[in-house]
Structure formats: structure tokens, C-alpha cells
Amino acid sequence: MGYYISLTGSSFTIPREKLDDAYKALCELNKHDELKRGGSWGQLGGGEYGRTEVWFAWMDSDYPSKCKNAEEVFNALRFDTSQTSAGALSLDCFDSKAGDEDYFLDAVTPFVDPGSALEWRGEDGEMWRDLFNGKTRSRQSAVISWRED
């Protein structure tokens, strides 16, 4: 089960000079177990052998120890990435089941170039885009209208 989504367009970039801060924000997100919808092991409040693991969808429960920079975190989220000639990080492709990527996009919003956008299409044909203004991420739904030629 799950809902498949794919990027149909992307102008999303994090400038090179902001990548370290973006990575720190992505790692800080892992402290928020209340946001994690991927699954859990053990029992909350102690678990088997006093251990509990909770994770974001499709992510390792301790991704900060395995991902050494922002690009590796986005790759673990199943984004294809690249770096521009200026060293900025770009998100280029996503074609998989939806997970918790919204939390990660929100975490890096202050570091994303204003005017960046991600255009999405769901498996049912729904279309939307995320717009980044340097402070917030907003979502717009697509409206399609037909006209006679």
C-alpha cells in the first residue's frame, strides 16, 4: 500500500554556504519522535531491553550517523540530487511512495533559495507544488481548465 508521488519539475536549491546549516537542521529533526510515521520497534517508554526505536518513513532510525551531509539525507529519503557548478544542492527527481519528506522539506526551508519550487504528481493524477520563499514553504494545488482552440 501507499501513495506514489513523483516530481514533475524542480527548481529547488540550497546554496553551498547554507548546506552545513541545512544538514544540522535535518539531523535535529531526528530528535522529534512524535513526528515519525515510519514505524517503531519495542515499546514506547522503555521497550524490550529498555530500548525503543522509532523512524521516519523509509529512513534508518539513526540516519544522522549514516548520512554525513544534507545530500546524503535527501538521497536516503529517495530523492535524486545533484550539485550545481556553484556547489549548491539541487533536488532533481523523486519517484516513490510518499513518506515523511514534508518534515525534511520544512526543516531546510530557511536555507533554500527563495523562489525554489517542487512540482509533484500523485498516482491518481493530482498535481501540486511546494513554493519556498526563504522563510516558509507553501503548497499550491493545480487547477486545470480546458478551453476551445
N, C-alpha and C positions, 0 to 999 in steps of 0.2 A: 504494500500500500504506500501511500504518499502522493504528493502532488509534484509533478515535474515542472520545472521552470527553466527558461533559458534566456541568456542575454541576447538581444537582437541589435543592440547598439551600446557603445560605451565611449565616453569622453572623461572617464574617471582617472584622476592622477593625484598622487601625493608627492609633493616636491621632495627632492633628495634631502634638503636640510630639515625636513619635518619627519623623516622616516623613523628616527630613533624615538621621538616622542609618540608617534603612532604605534610603534611596537610596544612601548611601555603601557599605553592605554589598552592595547589588545591583551597583554598579559594580565593587567589589573582586572580585566573582565572575568578572568578565571576564578577570582575570589567570590564571585556572586553566584553561589549555588542555587539561589532562588530563581534565577533566570534560565537555568539549564533544563532543556526539554528532551535531551537525547536519551537519557536513561540513568539508572543507578544500580549499584551493587551494594549489598549489605543493608543495614537498617539505618535510617537517619537517626542521629543521636547516639551513635556508637557502632552499630553494625556487628557483623561477625568478627570476632577477634578485635573488637574495638575500632574497626576500620570501615569507612564508608567512602564510596566513590560515586560521584555524580558528574555527568559530562554534557557538553553541548552536542546537539545532533551532529553525527558523523565525525566528531572530534575526539581525540585522545583526552582522557580526564586530566592529564598533566601536559597539555600541549606546549606550555612555555618552556619546559625542559627539553623538548624535542625540536621546537621551531626557534631558530636563532635570530630571526628578523621578521619584519612585517610581511615581506613577500612569502616567506615560508608558512606563516599563519594563514594567509589567503590561499595559498596552494593547498594546505590541509583542509580548508573549507571547500575545496574543489573548484576554485577559480583558476583559470589560466591567466598568467601575468606576464608582463614584460617590463623592461626599463627603457625609458626614453634616452636619447643621446645626452640629455642633461642629468641623467641619473634618477629621474622621477619614476615612481612605481605606477604602472597602469594595470587596471583590471580589464582583461580582453575578452574572456569567454567564461560562461557558466552554462552547463547543460546537465542538470541532475535533479534529484529530489530536493525540494525546499527543506531547509533545516533552521538553524538559528543564525543565519547570516545577517539578518537585520540587526541583531545586537552588536555584531562586529562592525557593521557599517556605521551604526550610531556612535560607537566608541572612537572611530577615527574621523568623524565628521569635522572636528575643529582643525584637522591637519590636511584636509582635502582641498585642492584648488577650487576656489569659488567658481561656479559655473559648470562644475563637473556634473555628469548625468549618467545614469544607468537605465537602459530601456529593456524591459522584460516582457516575456510572453509565457503564459501558463499553458499547460497541456490542453485546457479547454478553450483556448483562443483568447482568453482575457489578456489585455495589454495594459501596462502601467510603466511609469518611470519614476525614479528617485532623483531628486534635484538637490544639489549641495551648494549652500551659499557661504560656506566658511564658518558658519555657526550652527546651522541646523540642517537636517535632512527632511525634505518634504516629499510626499508621494502624490502623483497625479495619475488619474485613471484616463485611459484613452477613450475618446468618443469618435466613432466613425460615422460619417454621414455620406450618403450617396447622392450624386447629382447627375442629371442628364447631360450628355455632351452634345 
